[in-house]
């Protein structure tokens, strides 16, 4: 038997492709994010497309490691 992770019926991250960057919505409350690099924006109550209260952008490939640390937090939170 294999281990299985049951996630909620919603996404842990939404990615919108834009002309010059990716807009990434993280399905967590802004207060729950550990963001030591200050790359996240609080979008609580702004009514943007996507799940959660956290938004960040990826404009350059060298930002990937920082962004994946944030994405992993959302994945781990939903997997619990």
C-alpha positions as CSV (number, residue, x, y, z in Angstrom):
1,X,0.0,0.0,0.0
2,X,1.3,3.5,-0.9
3,X,1.1,6.6,1.2
4,X,-1.5,9.1,-0.2
5,X,-1.8,12.8,0.4
6,X,-5.3,14.1,0.5
7,X,-5.5,17.7,-0.4
8,X,-8.6,19.9,0.0
9,X,-10.8,20.4,-3.1
10,X,-9.0,23.6,-4.0
11,X,-5.6,24.5,-5.4
12,X,-2.6,25.3,-3.2
13,X,-1.2,27.6,-5.9
14,X,-2.6,29.4,-9.0
15,X,-0.3,30.6,-11.8
16,X,-1.3,33.1,-14.3
17,X,1.0,33.6,-17.3
18,X,1.4,37.3,-18.2
19,X,3.4,38.9,-20.9
20,X,6.6,39.6,-18.9
21,X,6.1,37.5,-15.8
22,X,4.1,34.9,-13.9
23,X,1.5,36.0,-11.3
24,X,1.3,33.5,-8.5
25,X,-1.5,33.2,-6.0
26,X,-0.8,31.2,-2.8
27,X,-3.7,29.6,-1.1
28,X,-2.8,30.7,2.4
29,X,-3.6,33.6,4.7
30,X,-0.9,36.3,4.5
31,X,-0.2,36.1,8.2
32,X,0.6,32.3,7.9
33,X,3.4,32.8,5.3
34,X,7.1,32.7,6.3
35,X,8.5,35.2,3.8
36,X,12.1,36.1,4.9
37,X,12.8,37.7,1.5
38,X,9.8,39.9,1.4
39,X,8.6,38.7,-2.0
40,X,4.9,38.2,-1.1
41,X,2.1,40.8,-1.2
42,X,-1.0,40.8,1.0
43,X,-4.0,40.8,-1.3
44,X,-6.6,40.1,1.4
45,X,-10.0,41.5,0.3
46,X,-8.8,42.7,-3.1
47,X,-10.9,40.3,-5.1
48,X,-8.1,39.1,-7.5
49,X,-8.4,35.9,-9.5
50,X,-7.0,32.9,-7.6
51,X,-7.1,31.3,-4.2
52,X,-5.7,32.7,-1.0
53,X,-4.5,36.0,0.3
54,X,-0.9,35.9,-1.0
55,X,0.4,37.1,-4.3
56,X,3.9,37.1,-5.8
57,X,5.5,37.5,-9.2
58,X,8.2,35.7,-11.0
59,X,10.0,37.8,-13.6
60,X,13.4,36.0,-13.7
61,X,14.4,32.4,-13.5
62,X,16.8,33.1,-10.6
63,X,13.8,33.8,-8.4
64,X,12.6,30.2,-8.7
65,X,14.1,28.9,-5.4
66,X,12.6,31.6,-3.3
67,X,9.2,31.2,-5.0
68,X,9.3,27.4,-4.6
69,X,9.9,27.8,-0.8
70,X,6.6,29.8,-0.6
71,X,4.7,27.3,-2.8
72,X,6.0,24.4,-0.6
73,X,4.5,26.1,2.4
74,X,1.1,26.1,0.8
75,X,1.4,22.5,-0.3
76,X,2.5,21.4,3.2
77,X,-0.3,23.3,4.9
78,X,-2.9,21.6,2.7
79,X,-1.3,18.2,3.1
80,X,-1.6,18.3,6.9
